[in-house]
Amino acid sequence: MRESRTGGRRRSLPRLLAVALPTLALSVAGFTAAPTASAGPATAAMSHATSRATQNHKALTDPDRQTFHPTGKAGQKVPTAHLCATAKPGHASCFAQRRTDIRQRLAAAVAAATPSGLSPANLHSAYNLPSTGGSGMTVAVVDAYNDPNAEADLGTYRSTYGLSACTKANGCFKQVSQTGSTTSLPTNDTGWAGEEALDIDMVSAVCPNCKIILVEANSANDTDLGIAENEAVSLGAKFVSNSWGGSEASGQTTEDTQYFKHPGVAITVSSGDSAYGAEYPATSQYVTAVGGTALTTASNSRGWSESVWHTSATEGTGSGCSAYDPKPAWQTDTGCAKRMEADVSAVADPATGVAVYDTYGGSGWAVYGGTSASAPIVAGVYALAGTPGATDYPAQYPYSHTANLNDVTSGSNGSCSTSYFCTARAGYDGPTGWGTPNGTAAFASGGGGGGGTCTPAQLLGNPGFESGSTTWTASSGVINNDSGEAAHTGSYKAWLDGYGSSHTDTLSQSVTIPAGCRASFTFYLHIDTAETGSTAYDKLTVTAGSTTLATYSNVNAASGYAQKTFDLSSFAGQTVTVKFSGVEDSSQQTSFVVDDTAVTTS
């Protein structure tokens, strides 16, 4: 009986703080409805896409792939090689930085070990990203010069992390010149090749189901890169990543119109690596300027912590008030009369950098940093969020969904007369914008990805359990007002497991999400355990239909409740069952307590 958990047989040890490993919180976005039956090549293509998605989901949610191999502390000065020379006027520099204190190794040398640096699973955990989604989306990467090893190195990166193959032969990867040629490519360049490896690896990490087009400009001058930008859009990419830039110039508003004014396309641009100071094209009014953070594990409900990336007076994320570009209508900060940089941010600190594989100019696995990492990460998040509105400039989306970002409130990237231009604070600031991804909702159009209108509503029945088991399907005794565990609000909650013996509890409810709506699934979770150590003995799995949203365990135990949020917008127009499944082993209790659930449309 349920009462056995509140009596003497239930262990009453102090609740444990969560360990510094991140919880796996993987939300759903971009999940498409099943196709109608058909025959021939279309069926084969869909089957292949489904197989790829299944493989990638498994790779991103495999507990064995969640380990993080840290390489430094936030803001720590680590030796790096800047892969591109400082830009001359009229030219751009790439922002990739490769660590030189960590020995590069070919794939064969790390066959029995995971590469150092942040992995795809780490990025998905840190940014609460879906393990599904992105199928049918194309992300373009625009860089200068040619990387002859791009396809082969991408294959090594993806296979090492268990991701599906992305090749020219299977239609996932395409490598073209600024005119779209697949055979007449620019001259090879070892520095920009490292940039290209970083970019396509980060797109793969965030959106492994996406297709990738690498568009290589003939040179790093503004005109060639601009032509390549236009080519990326003409090839059908709705998401374009740019990890390069230079100083502002009076003629940049003309370049805005020529190269970056593409409504319906999410264009991300690195904010620069030279610390405080505005750079172009990040200050273009038509792009999403992406700043950089230091990302480390933490003993909090998120499992991660971020601060402004700043290493020295000349190294850190860029930010600032444009001298030339007008302020977009959606930008509302009052200290800068023109375009303010940045909009959002992601990891960039080389001391907390990402794993990348490059053999042209590099010697295999290495740790990279720079806002060259953050721009393709955010481009991939845009792709997971779905196709932008045809007339939208997607840079505006985060400004309408600021609650769906991780607000970065500590650190600065230099000295400035207007504090928020260079110093993090609650809400908007220059170095990190509105913050870093927390799921995909902040990067989606307001209409649920498919257009149309939506009436905001809360769809779950009896969301706080105060009416007992009404509308819910639950194991016996799960929904209760027992005194052994407090509710988040009210008297009732759903208490799964906690017996200290082999036991399984479930809790579920089906919900219909209207077409044309975005939908967010939230609940408060408290985990109380008598287990010790870092082994996950007892587990709670949260699913939407057949898709796993998250898995928690006794190692995530913490005092109090923490709110969890997942994007269910991909299920618009469908009925989906949200379900909690708790499985406890034969010794030492773990209680998974859920309260104040909601599926909210917008």
C-alpha positions in Angstrom: 0.0 0.0 0.0 1.0 3.6 -0.6 1.2 4.2 3.2 4.3 1.9 3.4 6.4 4.7 1.9 5.6 7.1 4.7 6.1 4.7 7.6 9.2 3.3 9.3 10.2 1.1 6.3 10.9 4.2 4.1 14.4 5.4 4.6 14.6 9.0 5.9 18.1 10.1 4.9 18.7 13.8 3.9 18.0 14.5 0.4 21.0 14.7 -1.8 22.1 17.7 -3.9 22.3 17.0 -7.6 25.7 15.9 -8.8 27.6 18.2 -11.2 26.7 16.0 -14.2 24.0 17.6 -16.3 20.5 16.1 -16.3 19.4 14.9 -19.7 16.5 17.1 -20.7 15.9 16.6 -24.4 12.8 18.3 -25.8 10.9 17.6 -29.0 10.7 19.9 -32.0 10.4 19.4 -35.7 8.9 15.9 -35.4 6.8 15.4 -38.5 3.6 13.5 -38.9 3.8 10.1 -40.4 3.4 10.1 -44.2 0.7 8.4 -46.0 1.6 5.1 -47.5 3.1 5.2 -51.0 5.4 3.1 -53.2 8.7 3.6 -55.0 11.6 6.0 -54.3 9.6 8.3 -52.1 8.8 5.5 -49.6 12.5 4.5 -49.6 13.6 8.0 -49.0 11.2 8.4 -46.1 12.3 5.1 -44.7 15.9 6.2 -44.9 15.1 9.5 -43.1 13.3 7.6 -40.4 16.2 5.3 -39.9 18.6 8.2 -39.7 16.4 9.9 -37.1 16.1 6.8 -35.0 19.9 6.3 -35.1 20.5 10.0 -34.1 18.0 9.9 -31.3 19.6 6.8 -29.9 23.1 8.4 -30.1 22.0 11.6 -28.4 20.1 9.9 -25.5 22.5 7.0 -24.9 23.5 7.4 -21.2 27.1 6.2 -22.1 27.4 9.3 -24.3 26.5 11.9 -21.6 30.0 12.0 -20.1 31.6 15.4 -20.4 35.4 15.6 -20.8 36.2 19.2 -19.5 39.3 20.9 -20.7 39.4 24.1 -18.6 37.6 26.6 -16.5 35.5 29.6 -17.6 37.7 32.5 -18.6 40.9 30.5 -18.2 43.7 31.7 -20.5 44.5 28.7 -22.7 46.9 28.8 -25.7 45.1 28.8 -29.0 45.9 29.2 -32.7 43.7 31.8 -34.5 43.1 30.0 -37.8 42.6 33.1 -39.9 44.6 36.3 -40.1 43.1 39.6 -38.8 40.8 40.9 -41.5 42.0 43.8 -43.7 39.5 46.5 -44.7 37.0 44.9 -47.2 37.8 41.4 -46.0 36.6 39.1 -43.2 38.5 36.9 -40.8 37.2 33.6 -39.5 36.8 33.4 -35.8 37.9 29.8 -35.2 40.4 29.1 -32.4 42.1 25.8 -31.9 43.6 24.8 -28.6 47.4 24.2 -28.9 47.8 22.8 -25.4 45.7 19.7 -26.1 47.4 17.2 -28.4 45.6 16.6 -31.6 45.0 13.0 -32.4 43.8 11.1 -35.4 40.6 9.0 -35.1 42.5 5.7 -34.7 44.3 7.1 -31.6 41.1 7.8 -29.8 39.2 4.7 -30.8 38.9 3.5 -27.2 38.3 7.0 -25.7 35.9 9.9 -26.2 37.5 13.1 -27.6 38.1 16.0 -25.3 35.6 18.9 -25.4 31.9 19.2 -25.6 30.1 16.5 -27.6 26.7 16.5 -29.4 25.0 14.9 -26.3 26.6 17.5 -24.1 25.3 20.4 -26.2 21.8 18.8 -26.3 21.8 18.5 -22.6 23.1 22.0 -21.9 20.6 23.6 -24.3 17.6 21.3 -23.7 17.5 20.4 -27.4 15.4 17.7 -29.0 16.9 14.4 -30.0 14.5 14.3 -32.9 13.6 17.0 -35.4 15.3 18.8 -38.3 14.4 16.2 -40.9 13.9 18.0 -44.3 15.7 21.1 -43.1 18.8 22.4 -44.8 21.5 24.5 -43.0 24.0 26.3 -45.1 27.5 27.2 -43.9 29.2 30.0 -45.7 33.0 30.3 -45.5 36.0 31.2 -47.7 38.3 28.9 -49.7 38.1 25.1 -49.9 38.5 22.3 -47.4 39.3 19.1 -49.5 38.8 16.9 -46.5 35.5 18.3 -45.4 33.3 15.3 -46.3 35.7 12.7 -44.9 36.3 14.6 -41.7 32.6 15.1 -41.1 32.2 11.4 -41.5 34.7 10.7 -38.8 33.0 13.3 -36.4 29.6 11.8 -36.9 30.5 8.2 -36.7 32.6 8.7 -33.5 29.5 10.0 -31.8 27.1 7.4 -33.3 25.4 9.9 -35.6 24.1 8.9 -39.0 26.3 9.3 -42.1 26.0 12.6 -43.9 27.6 12.3 -47.3 27.3 13.6 -50.8 26.2 10.2 -52.0 23.2 10.0 -49.6 22.2 13.5 -50.3 22.8 14.8 -46.8 26.0 16.9 -47.6 26.8 19.2 -50.5 29.9 21.2 -51.1 29.8 24.0 -53.6 31.5 27.2 -54.8 30.0 30.6 -54.5 28.5 30.0 -57.9 27.0 26.7 -57.0 29.6 24.5 -58.8 30.3 21.1 -57.2 33.4 20.6 -59.3 35.2 24.0 -59.6 35.9 24.8 -56.0 38.1 27.6 -54.6 41.7 27.1 -53.7 42.5 25.1 -50.6 43.3 26.9 -47.4 44.4 25.2 -44.1 43.1 28.0 -41.9 39.6 28.3 -43.3 39.5 24.5 -43.6 39.6 24.4 -39.8 36.7 26.9 -39.6 34.7 24.8 -42.0 35.3 21.7 -40.0 34.1 23.5 -36.8 31.0 24.8 -38.6 29.7 21.6 -40.1 30.6 19.6 -37.0 28.5 22.0 -34.8 25.5 21.9 -37.2 25.8 18.1 -37.1 25.9 18.1 -33.3 22.8 20.2 -32.9 20.7 19.1 -35.8 22.0 15.7 -37.0 18.9 15.1 -39.1 19.5 18.3 -41.1 21.1 18.4 -44.5 24.2 20.6 -44.8 25.4 22.8 -47.7 29.0 24.1 -47.4 29.2 27.1 -49.7 32.8 28.2 -50.2 33.6 31.7 -51.4 36.6 32.3 -53.7 38.2 34.5 -51.2 37.6 36.2 -47.9 36.7 39.6 -49.4 33.3 41.0 -48.6 32.0 40.7 -52.2 32.9 37.0 -52.6 31.5 36.1 -49.2 28.3 38.1 -50.0 27.9 36.2 -53.3 28.3 33.0 -51.4 25.6 34.1 -49.0 23.2 34.7 -51.8 24.1 31.4 -53.3 23.3 29.6 -50.1 19.8 31.1 -50.1 19.2 30.4 -53.8 20.1 26.7 -53.1 17.1 26.5 -50.7 18.7 26.8 -47.3 16.4 28.5 -44.8 19.2 28.6 -42.2 22.6 30.1 -43.0 25.6 30.2 -40.5 28.4 32.7 -40.8 31.5 32.4 -38.5 33.4 35.4 -39.8 33.4 39.2 -39.8 35.5 42.3 -39.5 35.3 46.0 -38.6 32.3 48.1 -39.3 32.4 50.4 -42.3 30.1 53.2 -43.6 29.1 51.1 -46.7 27.8 48.2 -44.7 24.1 49.2 -45.0 24.5 48.7 -48.8 25.9 45.2 -48.2 22.9 44.6 -45.9 20.6 44.9 -48.9 22.8 43.1 -51.3 23.7 40.1 -49.3 21.8 39.7 -46.0 18.2 40.9 -46.6 16.6 37.5 -47.0 13.1 37.4 -45.4 12.1 33.9 -44.4 15.8 32.8 -43.8 17.5 32.6 -40.4 21.0 34.0 -40.9 23.3 33.7 -37.9 26.6 35.6 -37.6 29.4 35.3 -35.0 29.8 38.5 -32.9 33.6 38.3 -33.0 36.4 37.2 -30.7 38.2 40.5 -30.0 36.2 41.3 -26.8 34.1 44.5 -26.5 33.5 46.2 -29.8 30.9 46.0 -32.7 31.7 43.9 -35.8 30.0 43.4 -39.1 28.0 41.6 -40.4 26.9 40.7 -36.9 25.5 44.3 -36.7 23.5 43.8 -39.9 19.8 44.6 -39.1 18.8 41.4 -40.9 20.8 38.8 -39.1 20.9 37.1 -35.7 24.1 38.2 -33.9 25.4 35.4 -31.8 27.6 36.1 -28.8 29.8 33.7 -26.8 29.7 32.2 -23.3 31.8 29.9 -21.2 29.8 26.7 -20.4 30.6 24.5 -17.4 28.8 21.8 -15.5 27.1 22.9 -12.3 25.1 21.5 -9.3 21.8 23.1 -10.2 18.6 21.9 -11.7 19.9 22.7 -15.2 23.2 20.9 -14.7 25.1 23.6 -16.4 26.2 27.2 -15.8 27.2 30.0 -18.2 28.9 33.3 -18.1 30.2 35.9 -20.6 33.3 34.6 -22.5 36.1 36.9 -21.7 39.8 35.9 -21.6 41.7 39.2 -21.9 41.4 42.8 -23.1 41.7 41.5 -26.7 40.0 38.1 -26.5 36.4 37.4 -25.7 32.9 37.7 -27.3 32.2 40.8 -29.3 29.3 43.2 -28.5 28.5 46.8 -29.0 26.3 49.5 -30.6 26.6 49.8 -34.4 27.8 53.1 -35.8 25.9 52.6 -39.0 23.1 50.0 -39.1 19.6 51.2 -38.0 17.9 49.5 -35.0 15.5 46.7 -36.0 11.9 47.3 -34.9 12.0 44.3 -32.5 15.1 45.5 -30.6 14.0 47.7 -27.6 17.0 48.5 -25.5 17.3 52.2 -25.0 21.0 52.9 -24.6 21.8 52.3 -28.3 20.0 54.3 -30.9 21.2 51.9 -33.7 21.6 48.2 -34.1 22.8 46.5 -30.8 25.0 43.4 -30.9 24.3 40.6 -29.8 20.8 38.9 -29.9 21.5 35.5 -28.3 24.6 33.5 -27.5 26.1 30.0 -27.0 29.3 28.4 -25.9 32.5 30.0 -27.4 35.2 30.0 -24.7 38.1 27.8 -25.9 38.7 26.8 -22.2 35.2 25.1 -22.3 35.3 24.3 -26.0 33.9 21.8 -28.4 35.3 18.7 -30.0 36.1 19.1 -33.7 37.8 16.8 -36.2 40.0 18.3 -38.9 42.8 16.7 -40.9 43.5 19.5 -43.4 45.6 22.0 -41.5 44.8 20.1 -38.4 45.9 16.7 -37.1 42.6 15.1 -36.2 40.6 15.6 -33.0 41.1 19.0 -31.2 39.2 21.4 -28.9 37.9 24.6 -30.6 36.4 27.8 -29.4 35.5 31.3 -30.6 32.1 32.6 -31.6 32.8 30.5 -34.7 31.3 27.7 -32.5 28.2 29.7 -31.3 26.9 30.8 -34.7 26.5 27.3 -36.2 25.1 26.0 -32.9 22.4 28.6 -33.0 21.8 28.0 -36.7 21.1 24.4 -35.9 18.7 25.4 -33.2 16.8 27.5 -35.6 16.5 24.5 -37.9 15.2 22.3 -35.1 12.5 25.0 -34.4 11.1 24.7 -37.9 10.8 26.8 -41.1 10.7 30.5 -40.5 7.7 32.6 -41.6 8.1 33.6 -45.2 8.2 37.3 -44.6 9.9 37.2 -41.2 13.4 38.1 -40.2 14.0 35.3 -37.6 16.3 37.5 -35.5 13.1 38.9 -34.1 11.9 35.5 -32.7 14.0 35.4 -29.5 12.7 38.9 -28.6 9.2 37.4 -28.4 10.2 34.4 -26.4 12.7 35.6 -23.9 11.4 33.2 -21.2 12.5 30.3 -23.3 16.2 31.3 -23.1 18.8 30.7 -20.4 19.5 34.2 -19.1 23.3 34.7 -18.7 23.8 37.3 -15.9 27.5 37.1 -15.0 30.7 38.4 -16.6 31.7 41.2 -19.0 33.8 41.4 -22.1 35.6 44.7 -21.4 35.0 48.3 -20.4 32.2 50.5 -21.7 30.4 53.7 -20.8 27.0 52.1 -21.0 27.1 49.2 -18.7 24.9 46.6 -20.5 26.9 47.1 -23.7 29.7 45.0 -22.2 28.4 43.6 -18.9 25.9 40.7 -18.4 22.8 41.5 -16.4 19.3 40.0 -15.9 17.4 40.4 -19.2 19.0 41.8 -22.3 22.7 42.7 -22.5 25.3 43.1 -25.3 27.7 40.2 -24.7 25.0 37.5 -24.5 21.8 39.1 -25.9 18.7 37.5 -24.3 20.7 34.4 -23.4 21.3 30.9 -24.7 18.9 28.2 -26.1 16.6 26.5 -23.6 14.8 24.3 -26.1 13.7 25.6 -29.5 10.7 27.8 -28.6 12.7 31.0 -28.7 13.8 30.3 -32.3 10.4 29.5 -33.8 7.8 31.7 -35.4 4.8 32.4 -33.2 2.5 30.4 -35.4 3.6 26.9 -34.5 5.9 26.3 -37.5 3.0 25.8 -39.9 1.4 29.3 -39.9 -2.2 30.0 -39.2 -3.7 31.2 -36.0 -3.8 29.8 -32.5 -5.9 30.5 -29.4 -3.7 30.4 -26.3 -4.9 27.8 -23.9 -3.8 25.2 -21.3 -4.8 21.8 -22.6 -4.3 19.3 -19.8 -7.2 18.3 -17.6 -6.7 18.4 -13.8 -3.1 19.7 -14.2 -2.4 20.0 -10.5 -4.0 16.7 -9.5 -6.4 18.4 -7.0 -9.3 16.5 -8.5 -7.6 13.1 -7.8 -7.2 10.8 -10.8 -9.7 12.7 -13.0 -8.5 12.8 -16.7 -5.2 11.0 -15.7 -4.4 7.3 -16.1 -2.1 6.3 -13.2 -0.9 3.3 -11.3 -2.7 2.7 -8.0 -1.8 5.3 -5.3 0.3 7.5 -7.5 -2.0 10.6 -7.3 -2.4 11.3 -3.6 -2.1 13.8 -0.7 0.1 11.7 1.5 2.2 13.7 3.9 5.5 11.9 3.1 6.1 14.2 0.2 4.9 17.8 -0.1 2.9 19.0 -3.1 4.4 21.9 -5.1 1.1 23.7 -4.6 -2.2 22.6 -3.1 -2.6 19.2 -1.4 -2.3 16.6 -4.2 0.6 15.6 -6.4 1.7 12.5 -8.4 4.2 10.4 -6.4 5.9 7.7 -8.4 8.0 5.0 -6.7 9.6 5.5 -3.3 9.1 2.0 -2.0 12.7 0.8 -1.7 11.8 -2.4 -3.6 11.3 -3.4 -7.2 8.5 -1.3 -8.5 7.1 0.5 -11.6 4.6 3.4 -11.6 3.1 5.2 -14.6 1.2 8.4 -15.1 -0.2 9.6 -18.4 -2.8 11.7 -20.2 -3.6 12.2 -23.9 -3.9 15.7 -25.3 -4.8 17.1 -28.7 -2.6 20.0 -29.9 -4.5 22.2 -32.4 -2.9 22.7 -35.8 -1.1 26.1 -36.2 -0.1 26.2 -32.5 3.1 26.2 -30.6 2.9 24.0 -27.5 5.0 23.9 -24.4 4.8 21.0 -21.9 5.9 22.0 -18.4 5.8 20.3 -15.0 7.5 20.6 -11.6 9.6 17.7 -10.5 11.2 16.8 -7.1 13.5 13.8 -6.7 14.2 12.4 -3.2 16.4 9.4 -2.8 18.2 7.2 -0.2 20.7 6.0 -2.9 24.3 7.3 -2.7 27.0 7.6 -5.3 26.7 8.4 -9.0 25.1 5.3 -10.3 21.6 5.6 -11.7 19.7 2.8 -10.0 16.1 4.2 -10.2 14.9 6.1 -13.3 12.0 8.3 -14.4 11.4 8.5 -18.2 9.2 11.2 -19.7 7.8 10.6 -23.1 5.5 12.2 -25.7 4.1 9.5 -27.8 7.0 7.2 -28.8 9.6 10.0 -28.3 11.6 10.2 -25.1 11.7 13.8 -23.8 13.9 13.2 -20.8 15.3 10.6 -18.4 16.0 11.4 -14.7 17.4 9.2 -12.0 18.4 9.1 -8.3 21.6 11.0 -9.2 19.5 14.0 -10.0 18.0 14.2 -6.6 17.7 17.7 -5.1 15.9 19.6 -2.5 12.7 21.3 -3.6 11.0 21.3 -7.0 12.5 22.3 -10.3 10.3 23.2 -13.4 11.0 21.3 -16.6 10.0 22.6 -20.0 9.7 20.8 -23.4 8.5 21.9 -26.8 5.6 19.9 -28.2 5.0 22.1 -31.2 6.0 19.4 -33.6 2.8 17.5 -32.5 0.5 20.4 -33.7 -2.6 18.9 -35.3 -2.1 15.6 -33.5 -3.2 13.8 -30.4 -0.2 12.8 -28.3 0.1 11.0 -24.9 2.4 12.5 -22.4 3.6 9.9 -19.9 5.8 9.5 -16.9 7.3 6.0 -16.2 9.2 5.4 -12.9 11.2 2.2 -12.4 12.7 1.5 -9.0 15.1 -1.4 -8.2 15.1 -3.7 -5.2 16.8 -1.5 -2.6 17.0 2.1 -1.4 14.0 4.2 -2.3 13.9 7.0 -4.9 10.7 9.1 -5.1 9.8 11.0 -8.3 7.2 13.6 -7.4 5.4 15.5 -10.1 3.0 18.5 -9.8 1.5 21.5 -11.6 1.7 20.1 -15.1 0.6 22.1 -18.2 0.5 21.9 -22.0 0.2 25.5 -23.0 -0.4 26.7 -26.6 0.6 30.0 -28.1 
